[in-house]
Amino acid sequence: MTWLNGAAFTAFGQTVIWSDMIGNLLGLAALALGWRRAMAVWPVQLLSGVVLVSAYWSAQLSGGVGKQLLVVAVAVWGWTQWQRGRRDTGELQVRFATWRERGLLVAGTALGTLAVGGLFTAVPSLSWNPWPDAYIFVGTLTAMVAQARGWVEFWFAWLAVDLVGVPLAFSSGLAFSGLVYGIYFVLVILGLRAWWLRTRIPRPLPQTALEGAAA
């Protein structure tokens, strides 16, 4: 599989490697599927994470490698969460997180970034740019957890990750990742609007409740 880290093409003085390109195209597809609340988002996200492990390893960004391994793990968990939600109501329901849930997300992201950034700083071989790398590592996990829960805030989390991800990708030699992060930004805005509007639609009763009413 060493061909994955070979050059796909060069443009504007930037070399794009296969793993960077393929993994991010899959990531774009996953984001679009998430916008439509399609179950296929999770297997596509998992495959994207597997491919991008190779890209971040080649760039010596251990935080990126760890992030993608977490993406793979959370993709499996997210699949089970969405399956359970569909069984209960017949379709995936989305909502805004409560203030308590938001507080837990923010606190978890802050503490996680401090912990991972401290580790990367203490062990320089893990990452050449520890704090942005740690921020993206933890921020991606936060976004995917919120997505699995069906919280609209997951889109805001992706926006926060993109603000750091674009410059870090270009400075790490992952030009295609930098370009794709820009496209992510547009898709995230559209997805945020779609989920926001979805929260205004009345929720259907759970199937069990409907069966009880019919009886």
Protein Blocks (a to p, Z undefined) as FASTA:
>chain_A
ZZmmpcfbdcehiacdfklmmmmmmmmmmmmmmmnopaklmmmmmmmmmmmmmmmmmnop
aklmmmmmmmmmmmmmmmmmmmmmmmmnopacdddddfklmmmmmmmmmmmmmmmmmmmm
mmmmlpcblmlmmmmmmmmmmmmmmmmnopaklmmmmmmmmmmmmmmmmmnopamlmmmm
mmmmmmmmmmmmmmmmmmmpccdddfklmmmmmZZ
